[in-house]
Amino acid sequence: MFSESALKQQVERRRTFAIISHPDAGKTTITEKILLYGGAIQMAGTVKARKSKKFATSDWMEIEKQRGISVTSSVMKFSYNDFEINLLDTPGHQDFSEDTYRVLTAVDSALMLIDGAKGVEAQTKKLLEVCRMRNTPVITFMNKFDRECINPFDLLDEVESVLKIKCSPLTWPIGMGRDFKGVYDLSEKCIRIYHDNEKRHEFDTIALEDLNDVKLDDLVGNDYADQLREDMELLEGAGTPFTVEDYISGEVTPVFFGSALRNFGVYEFLHRFLEFAPKPQSRQAQERIVAPDESKLTGFIFKIQANMDPSHRDRIAFMRICSGKFSRGMKMYHCRLDRMIKMNSTVTFMAKERETLDEGYAGDILGLYDPGLYKIGDSFSQGEQLNFKGIPNFSPENFMKVRLADPLKGKQLEKGLIQLTEEGATQVFRLVASNDHVLGVVGVLQFEVIKFRLLHEYSVEGVFEAVPYTTARWYHCQDEGTVKKFEERYIAQVATDVKEKKIFLCNSTWDLDYAKKKFEGLEFYQNSDHIPV
């Protein structure tokens, strides 16, 4: 029998976090370097090195390797210094924000990566707002200080003014660009000297009695030593002191400086993160709050990915364990289907690579081979009816019609579109008048990914055509006569979703406003789940 104390000990060891940033801030690069420290990989890939066939571990999808961007989130689990780390790398591009938002429901903290040369960018602001909605603690890494960057004080001021969160630096840069000397560790009172050579994961650490220590001048030069002393005086007088309580509450973000590409400053971040980042936290279900050290297993699906292994055409559902101990082969209650399911085929991940998972605890990400039973948002327990809250849904903002280049491959197209819909990659609507497929997505770049995946994973060449729709609303009315008149008026714009629910594809906001006024009693919804049964 697994004891209560042993369960708590396992929960205490877990750290589950996501990396968030604007595109090209270096997110996938810092993921690789964290994995290097954990011994999970031996050589870091580079998302730019397409010709050398050396790609980032987290960018496993073929289109990611070709485009040099992340278009889907990746899960990486590894051990480091007696901690069990679940690291989730997310797409930075706003067109794939749905995937990132869902991932943020499954983590206990986040690393916010900022390009030191560009400062706070639009997507970073949106992602931090999602973290704030969930009270997710955030650590900040100011990246690319081996290049010319914005003044560190200006960066801190921008974070505080734009993102509305106080900054507390735990390391401080000494110079930048060609004159980047290293960082000063405020808590350990030491400097780490940067070496611009091929030994990117090595550096020298020199302890100082205080900042007046003459060793500082010898190591970085008088001018940089004096600048550091002046900066520390300013921070001492006007900076925000760091406390773990303020960080956990989301009021303060601890800040680190460095270069992910050169693997400088990552060590300091990782060690301090493991020291004070939160263990798995309690989760709010509709019925009650679930504590991580409860003995019974609970969890929820936050992501589904098809064809991670193209040769087997499999589907994996990603489940965040919220409480209890998982053991392979145990039975779990599927709350939506109201039935027991035996968990035999379960895996853990290193991006695309996977291995059988025999046991797991709160904070771990469990991969379930999905024969078509699971949907995003599904909850699991050991018999109790639970529905975990906070899995976001999105009304599409961009639309295209898709037809087959080869009319004989209708079944393959149908299968591919259904699976991509269940992943949350797109929404598929079928026009009532013509039976044509219309795809709805949040970001236009998703169309390129869908087209690529249909061709390479389902052997279907789709021809994508523009349509005039700008937004979509599900609708409902108690009066069937009103519904009939509405559908007759807008026959070319009425479609059904994969659940056979009717939806109105609007040509403009004026179109929607007019329909609301014209057909009194008809209610429109941004989310199909809100429609009365």
N, C-alpha and C positions, 0 to 999 in steps of 0.2 A: 504493500500500500504506500502510495506516494504521500509523504507528510506535508503538512501545511507550511512548515518552515522551509522545506526543500523547494516547494513551489514559489514561495516568496523570494528565495535566493535566486531562482532562475529568472524571475521577473526583474529583479534588481540588476541583473547582468545585461538586460536588453536595452538597446538604443535604436530607435527607428526614426529616420529622418529623411527629408527630401532636400534636393538642391534646386533652388529657384533663381532665375535671372532673366534678363533680356537676352535675345539672340546674340551670339558672338562675344559674350562676356567671359567665356572660358569655362563654362559649366562642365562640359564633358571632360575637359582636360583635368580639372581638379578632381573629378570623380576617379579618373585613372590614377592620379597620384595618391589619393586616399587608399585605393586598392593596393598600390605598391607597398605602402606602409603596413597594410594588413597581411601582406604575403599572399594575397589572393591572385596576383599576376606577377610575372617576372619582368615584363617589358611593357611600357605604356604605349598604346596606339596613338596615332595622331589623325584627327578627323580631316586634316588637309592633305595627308600623304596618300592620295588615292592611287597614284602610279606605283607606289612601292608595295601596294596591297597590305599595308599595315594600318588597321582601322581601330577606332576606339572600342573597347570591350562592350560598352553600353550601347553602341550603335550597331545592332545586330541585323537590322532589316536592310535588304539589298539597296533600296532607294536611299537609305541614310548614308551608305558608303559612297554611292554615286554623287549625291548632292552635298555631302559633307555637313549635314545638319541632323539633329535628332527630331524624328517625327512621331515617336511613341515613347512612353516611359519604360524604363528598365528597372528590374529589381536585382539587387546584388547583396548576397548574405555572406558574411565572413566573420572570423574571430580575430580579436586583437586585444592583447593585454588583459585577458580574462573577461573581455566583453564580447557579447554577441551583437553584431551590428547588421541592421537591415537598412541598406542605402538605396534610395529610389531616385534615379536620375530622370528628370522630366524634360519634355520639349520646351525650349525657350520661345519658339516662334508663336505669336499670338493666334495664328490659324489653328494651332493644336492645343489651345488653352483648355478645352473640355477635358482632355486626358490629364493635364496638370492639375486642374481643380479637383478631379476625382481622387488623384493620388494624395492630395493634401488632406483628404478626409481620413487617410489611413496611417498618417504619421503623428508623432508626438512633438516634433520640433522641425525647424527648417534652417538651412544654410542659405543666406542671401548673398549672391555673388554680384559685385559691382565692378564694372570696367573703370579703373582709376582715371583713364583718359577721357571718358565720356560722362561719368557721374550717373545720377539716377535717370533711368530711361522709362518709357511708357509702360512696357510690359512688367517691369519690376514693381511699379506702383500698383498695378492691378493685382499682381500675385500677393503682395504684402497685404492688400485689403482683404483677400481671401483668408490669409493667415490670421489677420486681426479678427475677422468674423468668428473664427474658431478658437480664438485665444491661444494660437500656436506660438510658442517662444521662437525667436529668430536670432541667429548669430550672423554677423556680417563679415565678409572677406573682401577687402579692397584689393582688386587684382591688377596685374600687369604693371607693377612698379619697376620692372626692369626696362620699361619704356617711359617716355615723358608723360606725366600725369598731372591732374589738377592738384593744387596745393592741398595737403591732407586736411587742414582746418576748413577749407572751403568744401571739401567732400563731406566732412562731418556736418557742417552747417546745412548743406543741401539735403542730406538724409533727414535731418531733424525738421527742416522747414517743409519739404515736399512729402515725406513719408509719415510725418507726425509721430516719430519715435525718437527717444533720447539715445544718444550714442555714448558708450563708455569704452575708449580704446584700451586694449590689453597689450598690444604691441604697437610700435611706432616706427615708421620708415626713416632710415638715415640716407638722404639723397634719393634720387630716382633716375631712370634712364641709364645712360652711360656712366653716370656718377652714383649709381645705386650701390651703397656700401653694405646694407643689411638692415636688421631691425633691432630695436631695443625692446626687451621684454620687461614691461612695467612691474609685473608681480614678482618675477624671479630676479630682478635687478641684474640682468646680464645682457650682453649683446651677442647677436648671431651674425657672423660675417659671411657675406655672400661671395662666392667664387664664380666668376664668369668663365666656366670651362665645361667640359663634357660630363663631369661628375655632378650632375644636376641635383642629385638627392643627398649630397654631402655638404656640410658647412661646419664652421668652427664656432663653438660657444665659449665665451669668455666672461667669467663672473667679475663684477665690479663692486668695490666697497661702496661707492656712491658715484654720482655723475662727475664729481671733481677728481676722480681717479685718473692719474696721468696716462694710464693704459688706454683710456678712451681716445686721447689725442694721438697716441702712437698708432693706434689701429685704424682710425678713420680720417685722421688729419685734423688740424686745429679748427679750421672753418666749420667742418661738419660736426665736430664735437661741440663747439660753441652754439651752433644752431640747435642741436639736440637739447642742450641745457636750457636754451631760451624756450623751446617748444614745451619742455616739461614744466617749466615755471608757469606758462600760460595754461596748460592743462590742469595743473594743481589749483590754480586760482579760479578757472572758469569751467573746468570739465565736470562731467557727471561721474561720481564714484560708482563702482560696480558692486552690486550685491546679487547673489543668486536669486533671492526672492523677487527683485525687480525684473530680472531676466525671465523667470518662470511666469510671472504675471503678464509679460508682454509689454511692460512699460519702458524697458531699456534693452538695447541690443549691444552686446559686447562686440568690439570691432578689432579685426586683425588685418595687417597689411602684408603684401608679398607678391609673389609671382607663381601662379599655378603651373605655367609652362616650364619654368626653371625649378619647380618643386621647392620654392623658398617661401617660408612662412606657413606652409601647410602642416608641418610637424607641430608647431605651436598651437594652431587651431585645433587639430585632432585631439591632442592631449588635454587641452582645456575643455573641449567639448565633452569628452568622455567623463571628465571630472564633474561638470555641473549640469549637463543636459538632462532633461527629465527621463526617468524610466517610463515604461508604458503607463498611460493614464487611464482613469475611469472613462467609460463611454456612455453616452446618453442614448437609450432606446426610448421608443414611444411609451413603453410600459413602465420603465424604471431605469436607474443608473446602474451600470454593470462595472464592478470593481475588478482590476486586473488579477488580483490574487484570489478570486473566488475559485472554488474547487471544480465547478462544472465548466465545460468548454463552451464558449460562444464565439461568434465571428460573423463577418459580413463580406460579400463580394463587392470589390470596388473597381475591378477591371476584368475584361475578357479579351484575350488575344488569340486569333486563329492563325494557323500556319507558321508558328515559330519554328517548327521543323517541317519545311515544305514537302519533304519526301514522304511524310506520314499524314499530312493534311489534318493535324490534330488541333484541338482547341484547349486552351488553358484558362481557367478562371482563377483569379488572384483573390485570396481570402486573407483579410487581416484577422489574426487571432486576438480576441478582446479579453479573454479570461480562460483559466483552467489549463489543463495539459492535453495536448493532442497526441494520440498514439495511432500509428498506421494500422488500418483494419477496424478501427472503432466505428460505431454507428452514430450518425448525427441526425438531428431532426431538422428537416428543411421546412422552415416556417411558412413560406409562401405555398409550397406544394402540399403541406400538411402530411408529410410522410417521412419515414426513416430512410437514410441512405448510408450504405457502408463505404467508408473512405479507404479504399485499397490503393488506388493509383494517385499518390501524392508526391510532390517534388518540391525541392528548393532550388534557387536560381543563382547563377552568375551570368546575368544578362540572358543570352540565348541558351547557354550551357545549363544543364540541370542534372540533378542527382536525386535519388529516392530519399524522401524525408521520413524518418521513422518516428520522430517526436518533435513537438514544438510547444511554445508557450506564448503568453500574451506579448504582443509586439512583433512576433514572427509573421512573415508573409508566406502563406501556404499556397502551392500551386495544385489545383485540382484538374485532372483530365475531365473535360466536359463533353459528354455525349449529347448535349443539347438540353440539359436539365437546368442550367443556371442562367441568371440574368443579373445585370448590375444592380446592386441594392439588396440582393437576396440575403436573408439573415439565417443563422444556424445556431442551434443550442442542443442541449441534451434532454429535450422534452418540453421546455418552456417556450411559450409563444412570445417571441421578441422581434421587434422591428427597429433596427438601428437607424438613427436619423442622420440627415446631412449629406446624402449622396445627391449632388446637384443634377438638374435636368436643364436643357437649353432649347429654346425655340430657334430654328435655323434662320440664318440671315442671308444666305446665298443659295441659289437654286440653278440646276441644270438638268435638262432632259438627257437620258442615256438610251441609246438603241444599239442593237448588235450590228457589227460589220458582217458577221456570218449568221444569218437567220436560223441556222440549224443548231445553234448553241444556246437556245433559250433556257434550258434547265440549268446549265452551268452559270448563266447570268443570274438567274433567280437565286440559286444557292449562294453565290458570291455576295450578292446584295443583302440577302438575309443575314449572313454571318457578319458582314461588316456593320450592319445595323445593330446586331446584338452586342458587338464590341463597343458601340457608341461612336464609331468612326464617321457614320453618316446616318441620316434618316431617309427611308425610301417611301415614297408616296406613289400610288397608282391613280392616274386620272380616270374618273368615272366615265367621261365621255369617250375617251380614245383608248383607254387601257395602257397608255404609255407610262414608263417609269420616270419619275422626277426625284432627283436627289437633293436633299437639303442639308447644308453644313453651316458651321459657324464661320470658318475661314476659307477663302477661295483656294488656298494651296492644298487643302484636303482633296479637292477634285483631282489634282495631279497624282496624289498618293493613291486614291481609289482606282484611277485608271491604270496605274502601274501595277497595283496589287491584283486587279482583275485579270490582267494579261499574264503576270508571272506566277500567280498562285492558283488561278482557276482556268487559265488558257482561254480567256475570253477577251476579245478586242472590243472595247466599248467606244462608240462614237458619241461624244458629248456636244450638246447643242444648247445655245442660250435660250432662256425663257424669260418672260417679263415679270416674274414674281419677285417681290421684295421682302415679304414676311409671311408667316403662316400662323393660323389660329384654329384650334379645335373648337367645335361649337356644339351647343345643346339647347333644346327648348322642349318644354312639356307639351306644347301645342304642335302636333304633327302637321297641321295645315300650314303653319308659319314656316316650318322646316321645308315643306314641299315647295312653297312659293320661293323661298330663298334659293333652293337648289335649282329651280327652273331658271331663275334670274341669273345665277352664276354657274351655269352648267359646265362651262369650260374651265372653271377654277375650283371645282369640287374634286377632292381626291380622298383616298383611304390610306391609312398607315398600315404597318405590318400587323397591327392588332385589329384591323378592319374598322377602326374608328374614323369617322368623317372629319375632314380638315379643309379649311378654306385657305387657298393660296392667293394672297392679296397682291394686286399690282402696285399698290401704294398705300400709304397711311390714310390718304383721303378715301381710297376704296373701302378700307376697313371702317372708317368713321361713318361713311355713308350707309354701309350695311347695318351698322348699329342703330342708326336713326330710322332707317326704312323698315326694318323688321323688329318691331318692339317685342320684347320677351326673349329674343335670341341672345344667349350668353356666349361670349368668346373667351377662350382660355389659352394661355401660353404653354401650359403643361397638360398633356392628355390625362394625367392621373387625377386632375381636379374635376373631371367631368363626372356628374352624378351617375350612379349605376341605375 
